[in-house]
Amino acid sequence: MLLIQVTYTMRPGQRDAFVRKIRESGILDAIRGEEGCLGYSYYLPEEEDGTLLLIEKWTGAPAQKAHLETPHMKQMAAFKPEYVADTKLISCTIPD
């Protein structure tokens, strides 16, 4: 399994709007329905309103790479800069 932790530093006041846009556009459901997606969940650190945490779980790197090429990820990439100032990733492979 491939586990990825994505930490977004949000533009001021934009965290909730970003999560709402992803949900309302259908992107979140599309991602969760992708082949190889085992989990894709956003978390809102209560004490850090400028931070958004995403935990992705994939069957492996090929599934995650295919995910990055989907039309809905290209759609998200088009509007993401409006909401997100910085993105940091940490990934690890967990043996079966």
C-alpha beads as a LAMMPS data file, in Angstrom:
LAMMPS data file: protein, C-alpha beads

96 atoms
95 bonds

1 atom types
1 bond types

-500.0 500.0 xlo xhi
-500.0 500.0 ylo yhi
-500.0 500.0 zlo zhi

Masses

1 110.0

Atoms # bond

1 1 1 0.000 0.000 0.000
2 1 1 1.152 3.523 -0.749
3 1 1 0.325 6.050 1.960
4 1 1 0.627 9.768 1.232
5 1 1 0.227 12.646 3.670
6 1 1 -0.396 15.963 1.956
7 1 1 -0.238 19.140 4.023
8 1 1 -1.758 22.184 2.370
9 1 1 -0.997 25.684 3.614
10 1 1 -4.118 27.545 2.643
11 1 1 -4.540 31.118 1.528
12 1 1 -6.185 33.133 4.339
13 1 1 -9.790 32.084 4.911
14 1 1 -9.866 29.622 1.992
15 1 1 -9.724 26.180 3.648
16 1 1 -13.451 25.534 3.932
17 1 1 -14.140 26.983 0.481
18 1 1 -11.552 24.637 -1.083
19 1 1 -13.001 21.545 0.588
20 1 1 -16.521 22.619 -0.386
21 1 1 -15.481 23.173 -4.038
22 1 1 -13.876 19.706 -4.236
23 1 1 -16.968 18.081 -2.741
24 1 1 -19.584 20.035 -4.726
25 1 1 -17.753 19.600 -8.051
26 1 1 -17.853 15.811 -7.665
27 1 1 -14.054 15.558 -7.644
28 1 1 -13.927 13.909 -4.219
29 1 1 -16.382 11.174 -5.223
30 1 1 -14.543 10.651 -8.524
31 1 1 -11.229 10.187 -6.729
32 1 1 -12.682 7.792 -4.186
33 1 1 -14.122 5.741 -7.052
34 1 1 -10.808 5.373 -8.883
35 1 1 -9.308 1.933 -9.313
36 1 1 -6.660 1.420 -6.648
37 1 1 -7.928 4.110 -4.263
38 1 1 -8.187 2.670 -0.763
39 1 1 -8.837 5.970 0.983
40 1 1 -8.834 9.702 0.331
41 1 1 -9.766 11.816 3.365
42 1 1 -9.361 15.443 4.340
43 1 1 -8.776 16.476 7.953
44 1 1 -9.122 19.954 9.422
45 1 1 -6.674 20.622 12.265
46 1 1 -8.820 22.519 14.756
47 1 1 -6.012 24.729 16.022
48 1 1 -4.613 25.503 12.548
49 1 1 -7.295 27.100 10.382
50 1 1 -4.726 27.768 7.653
51 1 1 -3.823 24.079 7.303
52 1 1 -5.589 21.234 5.533
53 1 1 -4.369 17.655 5.829
54 1 1 -5.079 14.986 3.202
55 1 1 -4.397 11.284 3.740
56 1 1 -4.310 9.219 0.539
57 1 1 -4.145 5.415 0.491
58 1 1 -3.460 3.578 -2.779
59 1 1 -2.844 -0.022 -3.751
60 1 1 0.536 1.139 -5.061
61 1 1 2.446 3.771 -6.991
62 1 1 0.967 2.854 -10.415
63 1 1 -2.585 3.561 -9.182
64 1 1 -1.538 6.861 -7.644
65 1 1 0.300 7.919 -10.800
66 1 1 -2.770 7.108 -12.913
67 1 1 -4.830 9.212 -10.479
68 1 1 -2.687 12.263 -11.212
69 1 1 -3.542 12.022 -14.929
70 1 1 -7.339 11.939 -14.542
71 1 1 -9.523 14.749 -15.914
72 1 1 -10.831 15.587 -12.431
73 1 1 -7.292 16.090 -11.107
74 1 1 -6.577 18.418 -14.017
75 1 1 -9.787 20.266 -13.130
76 1 1 -8.604 20.593 -9.511
77 1 1 -5.163 21.787 -10.623
78 1 1 -6.827 24.647 -12.492
79 1 1 -8.519 26.103 -9.399
80 1 1 -6.180 24.931 -6.609
81 1 1 -3.860 28.019 -6.716
82 1 1 -6.827 30.214 -5.827
83 1 1 -7.095 28.419 -2.461
84 1 1 -3.714 26.820 -1.698
85 1 1 -0.466 28.707 -1.049
86 1 1 1.843 25.699 -0.529
87 1 1 1.757 21.888 -0.659
88 1 1 4.053 19.417 1.115
89 1 1 3.975 15.641 0.613
90 1 1 5.283 12.722 2.615
91 1 1 4.849 9.229 1.200
92 1 1 5.739 5.749 2.277
93 1 1 5.110 2.233 1.092
94 1 1 3.604 -0.125 3.634
95 1 1 4.230 -3.826 2.979
96 1 1 1.188 -6.091 2.629

Bonds

1 1 1 2
2 1 2 3
3 1 3 4
4 1 4 5
5 1 5 6
6 1 6 7
7 1 7 8
8 1 8 9
9 1 9 10
10 1 10 11
11 1 11 12
12 1 12 13
13 1 13 14
14 1 14 15
15 1 15 16
16 1 16 17
17 1 17 18
18 1 18 19
19 1 19 20
20 1 20 21
21 1 21 22
22 1 22 23
23 1 23 24
24 1 24 25
25 1 25 26
26 1 26 27
27 1 27 28
28 1 28 29
29 1 29 30
30 1 30 31
31 1 31 32
32 1 32 33
33 1 33 34
34 1 34 35
35 1 35 36
36 1 36 37
37 1 37 38
38 1 38 39
39 1 39 40
40 1 40 41
41 1 41 42
42 1 42 43
43 1 43 44
44 1 44 45
45 1 45 46
46 1 46 47
47 1 47 48
48 1 48 49
49 1 49 50
50 1 50 51
51 1 51 52
52 1 52 53
53 1 53 54
54 1 54 55
55 1 55 56
56 1 56 57
57 1 57 58
58 1 58 59
59 1 59 60
60 1 60 61
61 1 61 62
62 1 62 63
63 1 63 64
64 1 64 65
65 1 65 66
66 1 66 67
67 1 67 68
68 1 68 69
69 1 69 70
70 1 70 71
71 1 71 72
72 1 72 73
73 1 73 74
74 1 74 75
75 1 75 76
76 1 76 77
77 1 77 78
78 1 78 79
79 1 79 80
80 1 80 81
81 1 81 82
82 1 82 83
83 1 83 84
84 1 84 85
85 1 85 86
86 1 86 87
87 1 87 88
88 1 88 89
89 1 89 90
90 1 90 91
91 1 91 92
92 1 92 93
93 1 93 94
94 1 94 95
95 1 95 96
